[in-house]
């Protein structure tokens, strides 16, 4: 008998709905929500699965309100619908909403309970999760127990995880793997090994967890030993080992493994291509890409990223144009490449063509404008951004700091809802970059008051502020704080300590910090050498330089700036010239303006002004203010007004608002009796300084940093000045046989 026409029709209809549901899910995975929504709207006979598929698409693409509206519209909901909506909340870390929905569920299954337990564990609310576990009606169901074990294990609470594991009335393989995953994902490979050996049963997941754990712990030999013992390695096994080799730069082993794979899926092809891209072997990556039987969005995006990394933007754009479907990741990759190469306007065009924009895309474009100093456009984009994350706010803070607008950076910082450690570091670094050292230290204090713990970057920046303020007592307190915080072994922090102590004149303390470093790097040596130079310890600087070379450490341009500075402070002109020649000929380092500045200062100190001026005229790089300042200072000392005038004119072009330049030139004219020139410079200085920030200086007194601003009546202390003058006059009477200075004090 032929089947009834109605039954056949319903079967065909069911197949059609199933296919449409699969299409909705597929579009959702690609981020094409609007197209998925259109397909959903066109389905005439929607079933529970149709609604659940669309709810999942909305939730996984961050459109939770749309998912909730669709859920509310459902006339009849099955338990899968309820679980799908809770899972959507879980995906978007909306624990309270998930909890409310869970409370009003007409019925719950083991998956509902496991979802809520997972919801709490991901939020870090482990005690609430444990309380929920106690309320689960079916104690024999392993799903909830496994969720609790995974929650404890992921947070590193292994004792609690093991306790739950032992309490389980029935254990399955997932239970064992949940605890094993906790060990491997937290790098506890010793415990993982012991537990793995105790497991009565193992599957591919168990073996893969061990391989991945060793890979993440940088123990490739153990990972390889485990991989070779896997009874039947699956695609995940091969890809995990392949990525391990690739991540550590062992491309040859990765390729051998790839060629041995019995069945290559798209993930394995992508992993091998990504390995070549990471190793900058873009031609090999492209060759493999062309051989791929099937390419997904990751394949195309990886190649675009590869071309971007080697600076081949036209090729990157060519691949982008060939993509059958251009997803957000590919567009963002191309946009980032254009930004990195200064082609911000082209990047902006790509950004404007994006239908859907994720946070990475918005932040990349904002960062592009910030890096180019186009803060107006960055701020406009920042304002338009629908949901700003911490990266967005921090990018704006750093952007304003980069262009010297610290008032705007501080405003953005104050407007943030929740600040993380990067926010504080961005603000402190900004103050540091703009020579606002006191503000940097104040921010460090405020950060502690807000309950945020500093990291190595915070400590290094704060130490740098102390160094520039010569605030040794504050720096010493910071050192003690670092010892308690556990960051003392961080090389970045130790190098900052060396620089801080050196700039504060405490060379012995700087030496001690250097000696305590187990494995010094080039920055450590440079900090020590610069410290010796700054404090006039030329012989010690030369010893450090020789020691550094004997340890096969190759000096860089900063090493030679320190060494030339040491020669300058000690008046070692010939040694300095030899070092300069050695830098160019032996180490192939192109001189910077800073090297020439040291050389000019060195020759100027010993009166070889004409030779210094010849170096300035013959150098290949553009002279900076430091260089002309060194020549001007030397001209004043040696009373060479002619060269001094030339240096001063160039210096005033570079720093028209720097009062010290006018004062130096004015003093030169005064010493030569040119009073008309003195008056002219004073008038010019007042005009140029109009509307500019007043001069500021500071001093550390009794562990407090006191700052003094010119023309600040609040800082005038007549009585203190009199006391100081009395003390000075006493010294002068002894040294210079001056009998009476009462007339001086009568003036005050």
C-alpha positions in Angstrom: 0.0 0.0 0.0 1.1 3.5 -0.7 1.5 5.8 2.3 -1.2 8.2 3.0 -0.6 11.6 1.2 -1.1 13.5 4.4 1.6 11.5 6.2 4.0 12.0 3.4 3.3 15.7 3.3 3.9 16.0 7.0 7.2 14.2 6.7 8.3 16.5 3.9 7.2 19.5 5.9 9.1 18.2 9.0 12.2 17.7 6.9 11.9 21.3 5.5 11.5 22.8 9.0 14.5 20.8 10.2 16.6 22.1 7.3 15.4 25.6 8.0 16.3 25.3 11.7 19.8 24.1 10.8 20.2 27.1 8.5 19.2 29.4 11.3 21.8 27.9 13.6 24.5 28.1 10.8 23.8 31.7 10.1 23.9 32.5 13.8 27.4 30.9 14.0 28.5 33.2 11.2 27.1 36.2 13.1 24.5 36.9 10.4 21.6 37.4 12.8 19.4 39.5 10.5 19.5 36.8 7.8 18.7 34.1 10.4 15.8 36.3 11.6 14.5 36.5 8.0 14.7 32.7 7.6 12.9 32.3 10.9 10.1 34.7 9.9 9.5 32.9 6.6 8.9 29.5 8.2 5.2 28.9 8.2 5.0 25.9 10.5 7.4 26.8 13.4 8.0 24.1 16.0 9.7 24.3 19.4 13.1 23.6 17.8 12.6 26.6 15.5 12.0 29.0 18.4 14.8 27.4 20.4 17.2 27.8 17.5 16.4 31.5 17.1 16.6 32.1 20.8 20.1 30.5 20.8 21.2 32.7 17.8 20.0 35.9 19.5 21.7 35.0 22.9 25.0 33.8 21.4 25.3 37.1 19.5 24.6 39.2 22.5 21.0 40.2 21.7 19.6 38.9 24.9 16.6 41.2 24.9 15.5 39.9 21.5 15.9 36.3 22.8 13.7 37.2 25.8 11.0 38.8 23.7 10.9 35.7 21.4 10.8 33.4 24.5 7.9 35.5 25.9 5.9 35.2 22.6 6.0 31.4 22.7 2.5 30.1 23.4 3.7 26.7 24.5 7.2 26.1 25.9 8.8 22.8 26.5 11.6 22.2 29.0 14.2 22.7 26.3 12.9 26.2 25.6 13.4 27.1 29.3 16.8 25.6 29.4 17.8 27.4 26.1 16.8 30.7 27.6 18.7 30.0 30.8 21.7 29.0 28.7 21.4 32.3 26.8 21.6 34.2 30.0 24.6 32.0 31.1 26.4 32.8 27.8 26.1 36.5 28.6 27.0 36.2 32.3 23.5 37.4 33.4 23.3 35.2 36.5 20.4 37.1 38.2 18.1 36.8 35.2 19.0 33.1 34.8 18.2 32.6 38.5 14.8 34.3 38.2 13.8 32.2 35.2 15.0 29.1 37.0 12.8 29.9 40.0 9.6 30.1 37.9 10.2 27.0 35.7 7.2 24.7 35.8 9.4 21.7 35.7 13.2 21.0 35.8 15.4 18.3 34.5 19.0 17.4 35.4 20.2 19.8 32.6 18.3 22.7 34.2 20.0 22.1 37.6 23.4 21.6 36.0 23.0 24.8 34.0 22.3 26.9 37.2 25.2 25.3 39.0 27.5 26.1 36.1 26.0 29.6 36.1 27.1 30.2 39.7 30.5 28.6 39.3 31.4 30.7 36.3 30.5 33.8 38.3 32.7 32.6 41.1 29.8 32.1 43.5 30.9 28.6 44.4 29.1 28.5 47.8 25.7 29.2 46.1 26.5 26.5 43.5 27.2 24.0 46.3 23.9 25.0 48.1 22.1 24.4 44.8 23.7 21.0 44.5 22.3 20.0 47.8 18.8 20.7 46.5 19.0 18.6 43.4 16.2 15.9 43.7 18.0 13.1 41.8 21.2 12.5 43.6 22.1 9.6 41.2 22.2 12.0 38.2 25.9 12.8 37.6 25.5 16.0 35.5 25.1 18.3 38.5 27.9 16.7 40.4 30.2 17.0 37.4 29.3 20.7 37.0 30.2 21.3 40.6 33.5 19.4 40.3 34.4 21.4 37.1 33.5 24.6 38.9 35.8 23.9 41.9 38.6 22.6 39.7 38.6 25.6 37.3 39.0 27.9 40.3 41.9 25.8 41.6 40.0 24.6 44.7 41.2 21.0 44.3 40.4 19.9 47.8 36.8 20.9 47.4 36.6 19.3 43.9 38.1 16.0 45.3 35.7 16.1 48.2 32.7 16.4 45.9 34.2 13.7 43.6 34.5 11.3 46.6 30.9 12.1 47.8 29.4 11.2 44.4 27.1 8.1 44.7 27.8 7.2 41.0 30.8 8.3 39.0 31.0 8.3 35.3 33.9 9.1 32.9 32.9 12.7 32.7 33.4 13.0 36.5 36.9 11.7 36.2 37.7 14.0 33.2 36.2 17.0 35.0 38.7 16.7 37.8 41.5 15.8 35.5 40.7 18.9 33.4 41.0 21.0 36.6 44.5 19.7 37.2 45.7 20.1 33.6 44.2 23.5 33.0 45.8 24.9 36.1 49.2 23.5 35.3 49.2 20.9 38.1 50.7 18.2 35.9 52.1 16.2 38.9 48.6 15.8 40.4 47.2 15.2 36.9 49.7 12.3 36.3 48.8 10.7 39.6 45.1 11.0 39.0 45.4 9.8 35.4 47.2 6.6 36.6 44.4 6.0 39.1 41.6 6.2 36.5 40.0 2.8 35.9 38.7 3.9 32.5 40.0 6.5 30.0 38.8 7.9 26.7 40.1 10.2 24.1 39.2 13.2 26.2 41.4 11.9 29.0 44.4 11.5 26.8 43.9 14.8 25.1 43.6 16.6 28.4 47.0 15.3 29.4 48.6 16.2 26.1 47.1 19.7 26.2 48.3 20.1 29.8 51.9 19.3 29.0 51.7 21.5 25.9 50.5 24.5 28.0 53.2 23.7 30.6 55.8 24.0 27.8 56.8 20.3 28.3 56.7 19.2 24.7 58.7 16.0 25.3 56.1 14.7 27.8 53.3 15.8 25.6 54.8 13.8 22.7 55.3 10.7 24.9 51.6 10.8 25.8 50.5 11.5 22.3 52.4 8.4 21.0 50.6 6.3 23.7 47.1 7.3 22.7 45.3 4.1 21.6 43.3 5.8 18.9 44.1 9.5 18.5 41.3 11.6 17.2 41.3 14.9 15.3 41.6 16.8 18.6 44.7 14.8 19.6 46.5 15.5 16.4 45.6 19.2 16.4 46.5 19.6 20.0 50.0 18.2 19.4 50.3 20.1 16.1 49.5 23.4 17.9 52.0 22.6 20.6 54.8 22.3 18.1 53.7 25.4 16.2 53.3 27.5 19.4 56.9 26.8 20.3 58.3 27.5 16.8 59.0 23.8 16.0 57.5 24.2 12.5 59.3 21.2 11.0 57.9 18.8 13.6 54.5 20.4 13.1 54.5 19.8 9.4 55.7 16.2 9.7 52.8 15.6 12.1 50.4 17.3 9.8 51.6 15.1 6.8 51.1 11.9 8.9 47.5 12.7 9.9 45.2 10.0 8.5 42.3 12.4 8.1 42.7 16.1 8.0 39.7 18.3 8.9 39.5 22.0 8.4 40.7 22.7 11.9 44.0 20.8 11.3 44.5 22.7 8.0 43.9 26.0 9.8 46.3 25.0 12.6 49.1 24.3 10.2 48.5 27.5 8.2 48.4 29.5 11.5 51.8 27.9 12.4 53.4 29.1 9.2 51.9 32.6 9.7 53.2 32.7 13.3 56.6 31.8 11.9 56.2 34.5 9.2 56.5 31.8 6.5 53.7 33.4 4.6 54.5 31.8 1.2 54.2 28.3 2.8 51.0 29.3 4.4 49.5 30.5 1.1 50.7 27.3 -0.6 48.9 25.2 1.9 45.9 27.5 1.8 45.5 26.9 -1.9 45.7 23.1 -1.4 42.8 23.1 1.1 39.8 21.1 -0.1 37.4 23.3 2.0 38.1 26.7 3.5 36.1 28.3 6.3 36.1 31.9 7.6 39.1 31.1 9.9 41.2 29.9 6.9 40.6 33.2 5.0 41.1 35.4 8.1 44.4 33.6 9.0 45.9 34.3 5.5 44.8 37.9 5.7 46.5 38.2 9.1 49.6 36.6 7.6 49.9 39.1 4.9 49.2 41.9 7.4 52.0 40.7 9.7 54.6 40.9 6.9 53.3 44.2 5.7 51.8 43.0 2.4 48.5 44.9 2.6 47.6 44.8 -1.0 47.8 41.0 -1.0 45.8 41.0 2.2 43.1 43.1 0.5 43.2 40.8 -2.5 42.5 37.7 -0.4 39.8 39.7 1.4 38.1 40.5 -1.9 38.1 36.9 -2.9 36.3 35.7 0.3 32.9 34.3 -0.5 31.5 35.6 2.8 33.3 38.4 4.6 32.8 38.0 8.4 33.6 40.5 11.1 37.0 38.8 12.0 38.3 39.1 8.4 37.2 42.7 8.1 38.8 43.5 11.5 42.0 41.8 10.4 42.3 43.9 7.3 41.3 47.0 9.2 44.0 46.4 11.9 46.6 45.9 9.2 45.7 49.2 7.6 45.9 50.9 11.0 49.3 49.4 11.8 50.6 50.8 8.5 49.2 54.3 9.1 46.4 54.0 6.5 43.7 55.1 9.0 41.4 56.6 6.4 41.3 53.3 4.4 40.7 51.4 7.7 37.8 53.8 8.4 36.3 52.9 5.0 36.4 49.2 5.9 34.9 50.0 9.3 32.0 52.0 7.7 31.2 49.0 5.5 30.7 46.7 8.4 27.1 45.7 9.0 27.7 44.1 12.3 30.5 45.4 14.6 31.8 43.6 17.6 33.8 45.2 20.5 37.1 44.2 18.9 36.2 46.0 15.7 35.1 49.2 17.5 38.2 49.2 19.7 40.6 48.6 16.8 39.2 51.7 14.9 39.2 53.8 18.1 42.8 52.8 18.8 43.8 53.6 15.1 42.5 57.2 15.6 44.3 57.4 18.9 47.6 56.2 17.6 47.4 58.8 14.8 46.6 61.6 17.3 43.1 62.1 15.9 41.4 62.3 19.2 38.4 64.2 18.0 37.4 61.3 15.6 38.4 58.8 18.3 36.0 60.4 20.8 33.2 60.7 18.3 33.5 56.9 17.6 33.8 56.2 21.3 30.5 58.1 21.9 28.7 56.1 19.2 29.9 52.7 20.5 26.7 51.0 21.8 28.4 48.9 24.6 31.8 50.1 25.8 34.1 47.7 27.5 37.2 48.3 29.7 39.4 48.2 26.6 37.4 51.1 25.0 37.8 53.3 28.0 41.5 52.5 28.5 42.2 53.1 24.9 40.8 56.6 25.2 42.8 57.3 28.4 46.0 56.3 26.6 45.1 58.2 23.5 44.6 61.5 25.4 47.8 60.9 27.4 49.7 60.3 24.1 48.7 63.8 22.8 49.4 65.5 26.2 45.8 66.1 27.1 45.9 64.7 30.6 42.9 66.7 31.8 40.8 64.9 29.2 42.4 61.5 30.1 41.5 62.1 33.7 37.9 63.0 32.8 37.5 59.8 30.9 39.0 57.9 33.8 36.6 59.5 36.3 33.6 58.7 34.0 34.4 54.9 34.0 31.9 52.7 35.7 34.4 50.1 36.9 38.1 50.6 36.6 40.5 47.7 36.2 44.3 47.5 36.8 44.9 48.5 33.1 42.8 51.7 33.6 44.9 52.8 36.6 48.2 51.9 34.8 47.0 53.8 31.7 46.4 56.9 33.8 49.7 56.6 35.8 51.7 56.0 32.6 50.0 59.0 31.1 51.1 61.3 33.9 54.6 59.8 33.7 54.8 60.4 29.9 53.7 64.1 30.4 56.2 64.7 33.3 53.4 65.0 35.9 55.3 62.8 38.4 53.5 64.0 41.5 50.1 63.2 39.9 51.5 59.7 39.0 52.3 59.0 42.6 49.0 60.5 43.9 47.2 58.1 41.5 49.2 55.2 42.9 48.0 56.1 46.4 44.4 56.5 45.3 44.5 53.2 43.5 45.4 51.5 46.8 42.6 53.4 48.6 40.1 52.0 46.0 41.2 48.5 46.8 43.0 47.7 43.6 46.3 45.8 43.8 49.2 47.1 41.8 51.0 44.9 39.3 54.5 45.0 37.9 53.7 47.8 35.5 52.2 50.0 38.3 55.3 49.5 40.4 57.7 50.2 37.6 55.8 53.4 36.6 55.7 54.6 40.2 59.4 53.9 40.7 60.1 55.9 37.6 58.1 58.8 39.0 60.2 58.6 42.2 63.3 58.6 40.1 62.4 61.8 38.3 61.4 63.5 41.5 64.6 62.2 43.3 62.2 61.0 46.0 64.4 58.4 47.6 62.4 57.9 50.7 59.2 57.3 48.8 61.1 55.0 46.5 62.4 53.1 49.4 58.9 52.6 50.8 57.8 51.4 47.4 60.7 48.9 47.5 59.4 47.5 50.8 55.8 47.4 49.4 57.1 45.4 46.4 58.9 42.9 48.7 55.6 42.3 50.5 53.5 42.1 47.3 55.7 39.3 45.7 56.8 41.3 42.6 60.4 41.6 43.7 61.5 38.8 41.4 60.0 40.5 38.3 62.8 41.7 36.1 60.8 44.7 34.9 60.4 45.9 38.5 64.0 45.2 39.5 65.3 47.3 36.6 63.0 50.2 37.6 64.4 49.9 41.2 68.0 50.2 39.8 67.1 53.3 37.9 65.2 54.8 40.8 68.1 54.3 43.3 70.6 55.5 40.7 68.7 58.7 39.9 68.3 59.4 43.7 72.1 59.2 44.1 72.0 55.9 46.1 74.4 54.0 43.9 75.2 51.3 46.4 71.5 50.4 46.7 71.3 50.3 42.9 74.3 47.9 42.8 72.7 45.7 45.5 69.5 45.4 43.5 71.5 44.5 40.4 73.5 41.9 42.3 70.3 40.2 43.5 69.0 39.6 40.0 69.5 36.0 39.0 69.5 36.6 35.2 70.2 40.2 34.2 69.2 41.5 30.8 70.4 44.4 28.7 68.1 46.8 30.4 69.6 45.9 33.8 73.1 46.6 32.5 72.0 49.9 30.9 70.2 51.0 34.1 73.4 50.3 36.1 75.7 52.0 33.6 73.4 55.1 33.4 73.3 55.2 37.2 77.1 55.2 37.4 77.3 57.9 34.7 74.7 60.1 36.3 76.6 60.1 39.6 80.0 60.6 38.1 81.3 57.1 38.6 83.1 56.8 35.3 85.5 54.0 36.2 82.6 51.9 37.6 80.7 52.5 34.3 83.7 51.3 32.3 84.0 48.2 34.6 80.3 47.4 34.0 80.6 47.9 30.3 83.6 45.5 30.1 81.8 43.0 32.4 78.8 43.2 30.2 80.8 42.4 27.0 82.6 39.6 28.7 79.2 38.0 29.4 78.5 38.2 25.7 75.7 40.8 26.1 75.5 42.9 23.0 75.2 46.7 23.8 72.6 48.8 22.2 72.2 52.6 21.5 71.1 53.2 25.1 74.3 51.5 26.5 76.4 54.0 24.6 74.3 57.0 25.7 75.2 55.9 29.2 78.9 55.4 28.5 79.2 58.7 26.6 77.5 60.5 29.5 79.9 58.9 31.9 82.8 60.2 29.9 81.2 63.6 29.7 80.8 63.9 33.5 84.4 62.8 34.0 85.9 65.0 31.3 87.2 61.9 29.4 87.1 63.5 25.9 89.4 61.1 24.1 87.8 58.0 25.6 84.4 59.3 24.6 85.4 59.8 21.0 86.9 56.3 21.0 83.6 54.9 22.3 81.6 56.8 19.7 83.8 55.4 17.0 83.6 51.9 18.5 79.8 52.1 18.5 79.6 52.9 14.8 82.4 50.6 13.5 82.3 47.6 15.9 78.6 47.4 16.7 77.1 49.0 13.6 74.9 51.3 15.6 73.7 54.4 13.8 74.2 57.5 16.1 71.1 59.2 17.4 70.7 62.8 18.3 71.2 61.8 22.0 74.7 60.4 21.2 75.7 63.6 19.4 74.3 65.5 22.4 76.6 63.6 24.8 79.5 64.1 22.5 78.9 67.9 22.2 78.5 68.1 26.0 81.8 66.1 26.4 83.8 68.3 24.1 82.1 71.5 25.4 83.1 70.7 29.0 86.8 70.5 28.1 86.6 73.7 25.9 86.8 72.1 22.5 83.8 74.2 21.2 84.8 74.5 17.6 85.3 70.7 17.4 81.8 70.2 19.0 80.3 72.7 16.5 81.9 70.8 13.6 80.3 67.6 14.8 76.9 69.3 14.9 77.2 70.6 11.4 78.4 67.3 10.0 76.0 64.9 11.7 73.4 63.1 9.6 70.5 63.2 12.1 68.4 66.3 13.0 69.6 68.1 16.0 67.3 68.1 19.1 67.0 70.6 21.9 69.3 68.6 24.2 72.1 68.9 21.7 71.8 72.7 21.2 71.3 73.1 24.9 74.6 71.3 25.6 76.4 73.5 23.2 74.8 76.7 24.6 75.8 75.7 28.2 79.4 75.0 27.1 79.5 78.3 25.2 78.5 80.2 28.4 81.1 78.4 30.6 83.8 79.2 28.1 82.4 82.7 27.2 82.1 82.0 23.5 79.3 84.4 22.7 79.5 84.0 18.9 78.8 80.2 19.0 76.4 80.7 21.9 74.3 83.0 19.7 74.0 80.4 17.0 73.1 77.6 19.5 70.6 79.9 21.2 68.8 80.8 18.0 68.4 77.1 17.1 67.3 76.2 20.6 64.7 79.0 20.8 63.2 77.7 17.5 62.8 74.2 19.0 61.7 75.4 22.5 60.2 78.9 22.2 58.5 78.6 25.6 61.4 77.2 27.7 62.4 80.0 30.1 65.8 78.4 31.0 67.0 78.9 27.4 66.3 82.7 27.6 67.9 82.9 31.0 71.1 81.2 29.8 71.5 83.5 26.8 70.5 86.5 28.9 73.2 85.7 31.5 75.8 85.4 28.7 74.9 88.9 27.4 75.0 90.2 31.0 78.4 88.8 31.6 79.5 90.5 28.3 77.9 93.8 29.4 75.3 93.8 26.6 72.4 95.1 28.8 70.2 96.1 25.8 70.2 92.5 24.6 69.4 91.3 28.2 66.4 93.6 28.4 65.2 92.5 24.9 65.4 88.8 25.9 63.5 89.4 29.1 60.7 91.1 27.2 60.6 88.3 24.6 60.6 85.7 27.4 57.5 87.3 29.0 55.7 87.4 25.7 56.5 83.8 24.8 55.6 82.6 28.3 52.2 84.3 28.4 49.4 81.8 28.9 51.8 79.0 29.5 52.1 76.8 32.6 54.2 78.4 35.4 57.5 76.9 36.3 57.4 74.1 38.9 60.0 72.5 41.1 59.8 70.1 44.0 61.7 68.7 47.0 61.3 65.8 49.3 61.1 66.9 53.0 60.4 64.4 55.8 59.0 61.8 53.5 56.7 64.4 51.9 57.1 65.8 48.4 56.6 69.5 48.3 56.1 71.3 45.0 56.7 75.0 44.3 55.1 76.9 41.5 56.4 80.3 40.3 54.3 83.3 41.3 52.4 81.2 43.9 51.7 83.5 46.9 50.7 80.5 48.9 54.2 79.3 48.9 55.9 82.5 50.1 57.4 81.9 53.6 59.2 85.1 54.6 60.2 83.8 58.0 61.5 80.6 56.6 63.5 82.5 54.0 65.0 84.8 56.7 66.0 81.7 58.8 67.6 80.2 55.7 69.5 83.4 54.9 70.7 83.6 58.4 72.2 80.1 58.1 73.7 80.9 54.8 75.2 84.2 56.0 76.9 82.4 58.9 78.6 80.0 56.4 79.6 82.9 54.2 81.1 84.9 57.1 83.3 81.9 58.0 84.3 81.2 54.4 84.5 84.7 53.0 85.3 86.8 56.1 82.0 88.9 55.6 81.4 90.6 58.9 77.8 91.8 58.8 74.9 91.0 56.5 72.2 92.7 58.7 71.4 95.2 55.9 70.4 92.3 53.7 67.7 91.1 56.2 66.5 94.7 56.8 65.3 94.8 53.2 63.0 91.7 53.7 
